[in-house]
Amino acid sequence: MTDYVKRVVLVFATLLLFATASAKAAVFDINFTGAAFDLSVVVTSDSSDNLIAATGSVINLITSTTTQITGVVPLGINSDFNYDNLLFPDAPYVSSNGLLFSSSMPNFFYNIYTDGTSYWISATDPTGDITSPFYSPGDLGQLTVTAVSGVPEASTWIMMLLGFVAIAIGWKLRLKQGPVGYTAGFSPST
């Protein structure tokens, strides 16, 4: 085997090694419109529907203030809310525990959840008051979830790279054989 073929085989073996892991992450745009809060956030979920990232903003319609969403609160970190951070691609989208987002305000969190028929957003008070009506039951509103784009799996990228490698090999072999339609030592009659 030539050095070139050995390198190609090594590249294929390396790519196949990385192809065994599947990402299947997805990106969603979540919008909640209620009487007290308007939330707009872009989230990323993994293959098990767990939220792994979030960014966006919440407008408090009562105080006319905007708060930035800075991420997803990891499970077990906040004891004031029940949350599982599962986002389903189809309705009802969230569970009764819902999604918990951290914000740019210290100790201020937003929880989107469903009771099975309606959607709610509850929020902590910056002072820590959990008796606020915004905490329980929260603000009733409309929830829309739209898939923004799928994140390609590793195997998709590998198949594309393998296709490019196959094209390059074919091109290199064709250059070695000479022009199409001509055989060495033979010239077409004119």
N, C-alpha and C positions, 0 to 999 in steps of 0.2 A: 504494500500500500504506500502511496505517496504521502508526503507530509501534509499536502492539502486535504486529502481524503481523511487522514487521521484527525486533522483539526475539525473538519465538518462533523465527523462522528462524535468527537468530544463535545462540540457545541450542541448537537442533538441530545446527547445523554444529559448534559447539564440542564437544557430546557425541559426535558421530560421529568427531571427530578423536581423542578419548581412547579410543574404542571399538576402535581398531585394535590396541592393545596387549593381549595376553592374559596373565593372571597364572597361572591354574591351579595355585595353591599348594595344598598339602594339609597337614593336621595329623594326626599319628599318636601313639599312646600305645605306647611300647616298654617291655616288662617282661622282664627276664632273671633267672632264678633258678638259682643254682648252689650248689656246696658251700661256696664261700668268699665269693661276692658275690651280693647282690640289688640289681638296678638297676631303677629306675623313672624314665622320662624322657618328656617330651612334646617332640616335634620338629616342625619345619615344613620341608617340602621344596618346591622349585620345580617348574616344569613339566618339567624334565629329570631329576627324581628326586634332585637334589643337596640335601643337608641345608643349611639356611640358618640355623637357630636350634635351640637345645635348652635345656631346663631340667628339673631333677629332682634325684634323689639316688641315692647308692650306699651300701649298708650292707655293711661288711666283717664277715662273720659270725664270723670268727676273733677279731678284736680288739674287736668290738661297737662300732665307730665308724661314724659317718655322715659322708659327704662330699657336698657339693652339686655338682651338674653345673652349670657356668656357661656352657657354649656348645659350639659345634662348632669343632674346630681346622681352620683353613683349610688347603687343600692346600699341600704343600711347606714347611710351618712346622716339623713335627716329623720328624726323620730316624730316630728310634728305632722307628717303626712304619711298615708299609705300610698305606695307607688311601686310599680313594677317596670316602668319604662319600656313597655312593649307597644310597638306601633304596628298594627296589622295593615296590609295593603288594601284591604276591603273593609266596608262598614261592618262593625261599629268602630273601626280604627283603633280605639283605645279600650282598655278594660275599666272596671269599676275602681281600680286602684289608680290607673292613669300614668301620665308622664309628669315628671318633676324637673323644672328648669331652674337653673341658678341665674341671678341677675347681677347687674353692675352695682346694685345697692347692697351693702352688707346685710346678711340675714334676711334677705327678701327673696322668696321663692314663689313660683307659679306652678300650679298643679292642674292639668287638664284631665278630666275623667268623665265617665258616663254612668248613668243609672240604668242603662239599658234602652232608654227611649230618648233621653235628652243629654246634652253636653253641658258641662259646667267647668268654670275655671275658678279655682280658689287661690288665695294669695295670703302670705303672711304680712302682718303689719310690721313696718320697720322697727317699731318699739317692742315687738315680740308679743303683741296682744293677739292671742288665738281665740278670743271671744268675739272678734269682729265678724260682722255678717259676710265680709269678703273671704273670711277663712272657712266658715261653715254656714250654709251649704256652698256659698260661692256665688258667682255670677252666671246665670243661665244664658246660653247663646247658641249660635250656629257654628258648626265646625266643618271646614272643608279640608280635605287632604288630597293633594295632587302629586303624582309621581313626576319628578323633574327629569331624572335620567337614571338609568342603571349604570353601575360601575362595572366595567368589563372584568370578567374573571381572569385569573392568571392563565388559564388554558386558552382563552380567546387570544390573548396577546402572543402566547407561544405558537398557536396555529398560524397567526399572521406572520410571525418571524420565520417559522418553518417554510411558509409559502415563499417569502422573499429569498431564503437560502436556496430553495429548489429552483427558483427562477435564475439566481446567480450561477448555480452549478450548470444548469442547462445552457445559459449564455456562454459560460467558460468552455464547455464541451463543444459547443457549436463553433466557437472561434478556432478551436484546435482542428476541426474537421475541414475548415475552409468554407467558401461560399456555397450556398445551396444550389443543387443542380449540376455541379461540376464534380468530376471525379479526377483524381490525380492522373496525369498523363493523357487525359482526354480533353480535346477542345471541340466545341461544337462547330459544325460546318456553317460557313457563311454563304 
